[in-house]
Every structure is written in structure tokens, then in C-alpha cells.
Amino acid sequence: GRLQPGRRWSEGLHQAIEAKEGVPIQRESQTYASITFQNYFRMYTKVSGMTGTASTSAEELASVYNLDVVAIPTNREVKRIDSADMIFQSEEGKFKAIAREVIERHKKGQPVLIGTASIERNELLSQFLSREGIPHEVLNAKKHEQEGEVIAQAGRKGHVTIATNMAGRGVDIKLGGSPSTETEHDEVKALGGLFVVGTERHEARRIDNQLR
């Protein structure tokens, strides 16, 4: 996952790893108190929030925080087309089908964003695309400094981006890239816009919706 400077494991685990790696062993840190996020947030007099994926967690927000979820309709009609799931007999068959689809879209120049559930799958899919000679950008927690910049360019003509669910959340993907001219924007729009592939379902539907 991401680098966490200053964070240390407890109960001697960090010291054991320091000994194994041959680096100076530092003193054990001691936890005096801990609190769950839920109880911490309950201490606030007012709690509210805004997110694109709250409706799938409405039940949890009601039972844990006693909060209602209100869905605000979009200002404009949603142009996204949601396709049904496709099921494959094997993972290799699935990856080959994804590679075929990406080749087809890439030839046209349509930008493609592929969402994966883990860094391992991310890198495995990257190997499949490399074998087919498709230039692409791999985005996972290992590249967290540049991820915002990379994901913002996912809508550029001919771009192929493979990303884990955490990568670049909250970044606008503009058709034609960022910044883009009106011509670049219209060109990508005419090709069908950004083509998004979810390679598998996540453990929570809310995370699938983040990719959508």
C-alpha cells in the first residue's frame, strides 16, 4: 500500500523486522488509548458529509451515525452507459478478452480506463497488454505522488490507463486530457468518450460505484 512515515507496528513486530533487516532497533511505542472512528465522530455535535457513493451505505449511516442519506439528482442527464457483467470460465480467458477489447478501442483512439481490485492483478493485466504491444500507464499505490496527474490524463485520445480502486480518487478526468482544447474534447466525445472496464467486483458495492 501507501508509504506511512512515522507509523510503527506494535507488540514487538516492528522491532523483529528491524532486527531481520539489520537496521537500528528503535524502542517500542506504547498505546495509552484507542477509539474507533465511529465513536470519535460521535463526539462531534454535528456530523454530515457529501460523497458520490453514500446511497449504498445508507443503512450503515443510519444505524451507526443516525444520519439520513439524501440523493441529489444530477444537474444534467447522465450520459454514461452501464453494460451488464460478463462472466468468464478462467481468469486467463477474461484477461485475453479485456486485451482484445482494449486493442480494438485503442486502434480507434478511444481512451480506456481499466479498474482492478489489487496491485497484483494490476501488474498481471499490464503484462498482458505489454505482450500485445499496447502502450499504457499503470497506476497503483506505488506511484502515489504522480497518480493525480496521471489519472487526470486518462481521457486523452489513445491513452490506456490501468488503475487500482484507490488511485486518483477525487480527480476530474476530462475528455481530451487536462488541459484540453475544444477540438480534442469533441474528438474523444465522437469516439464514444472514456471507455471504463471493471475487471472484477470488489468486496463492497460502494467501491464498484467509485469506479463507475
N, C-alpha and C positions, 0 to 999 in steps of 0.2 A: 504493500500500500504506500501511502504518502510518508515522507520523512516527518518525524515529530521531534524536533530538537527539544532537549530538556525533559522529555518523558522517559521514565525508567520503570522497569518491571519490579514487582515486589517479591517478598519471600525468598530472597537469595537467587532468584532466577537470573537477574542481570549480572550479579557477581560471578555466577557459574559461567555465563557466556563470556564475560571479560577474561576469566581465567583461561577458558578454552582458546580464545582468540589472542591471548598473550598481550593484552593491553592493561594499563594500571587499573587495579581493582578499587572502585570507589565505595564509600560507606553506604550501607543500606538506608533507604529513605523510609520514614515512618508515617503511616496514615493515622491521623488523630480522629478524623471524622469523615464520613462519606454520606452523600444524599443522592437519591435518584433524580433524574431530570424532571419527572412528573411532580415530585414533592417540592423541588426547587421552584418550578414555575408556579405551583400553587401558592407560594408565598407572596406573589405579586397581587396587588389589589385589582388590577385589570389585566386580562390576557386576551390577545387577539392576534390574528395573523392572516397572511394572504399567500396563496400558492395555487398553482395550476392543477394540483393533484389531491386536493383535500377531500373531494366527494367520496373517493374510495375508502377513506379513513374516517368517514363521518361518525360511524358507530363508536370508534375508539375515542374520538374527540369529545363525544357526548358523555361517554361513561367515565373517562379519566379526568377531563377538564370541565365537564358540564357546559360545553360550548356547542352552539348550533353552527351548522355549515350552510352558507347561502351561496348558491351558484349564480354568478353574474354572467348573463349571456354576452357573447362576443359582439363587438361594435359592428363588425362586418360578417357576412356569411362565411363559414369555414369552407375553404376550397380543398382541404385535404381529403384524399380518397383512401379509406381504410379497406385493405384487402383481407380476405379470410386467411386463417392459418393454413400452412401446408405441412403435412406430416411425411417424414422420410423413414425408410427402414433402417438406414445406418447413418452415422454422423458423416462418414466419408461421402456418401451419396448426397447428403444435404450440402456439404461444403462445395462439392463439384457443381451442384445446381446453382448455388449462390455465385460461384465464379463465372458460370455460363451467363447468368443474368447480368452480372456486372460488366462482362466483356461486351455484351450487346448494347447496354446503356452507354458504356464508355465510348464505343465506336461512334455513337450519335453525338457524344459530347455532353450528355446529361450528367450532372453531378450526382454522386452516390454517397450516402452516409450509412455505414453498417454498424449496428449496435450489438455488442457481445456482453455476456454475463460475467466474464472473468478475463484476467490478463493472459492466462494460458490459452484460452480459446481465441483471444485477440491475436496472439502471436502465431497460432496454428493457421488461422484464416489468412494471415499475412503471407505465410509460406505458400499457401495455395495460389494466391493472387500473383506472387512473385514468379511462381512456376509458369503462370500464363503470361508473364511479361507485362502485367498491369501496374503502372506507377501509382503508388498510393501512400497515404500518410497514416502511421499507426499512432493512436493516442491512448495512453493509459496513465496510471498514477506515476509512472516512472518519469514522465515528461511534464510534471505539473506546472512548471514555470511558464512554458510556452503554450499550454493547452488552450487557453482562451483565444490566443491569436490564431492557432491552427483551426479550431472549430469554427471560428468566425468566417474562415475562407472555404468552408465545406460546400458553399453554394456556388463556388466559381466553376465556370464551364470546364468539363472534363476532369474535375477533381474527384478522387475516390478517397474517402476517409473511413478508417475503422476505429471505433471508439468504445470504451467500456462505459457503463451507465453513469459513472461519477464524472466523466470527463466533460469539462466546459459547461457545466450547468449554469443557466442564467445568462448565457452569451447569445446575442442575436445572430442568427445565420441569415445573411441577406443573399438573395439570388443575384448571381453575377460576382459575388465576393464582397469584401469590405476593405476600402471603399469601392463602389462600382459605378459605372456610368449607366445612364438610362438604357443605352443600346445593349450593354452586357446583361442588364437585368431582363430586358424584353427577350433577348436571345435565349436565355436559360428558361424563362417562363414558357416560351414557344416549344421548347424541348420537353415540357411536362413538369418543370420545376425540379425540386430536390427529391430524389428517389431514396426513400429510407427503408432499410431492411433490418428487421429484428431477427437475430439468428436463433434465439430461444426465449422461452418465458422465464421471467425472474421469479424469485420466491414470493415477491409481493406484487400485486397487480398495479400498485401505485408507481412502482419503478418502471414497469412496462409503459405506463402512461406518460412518464417523464420523457421517454424516447419519442413517443408519439408527439 
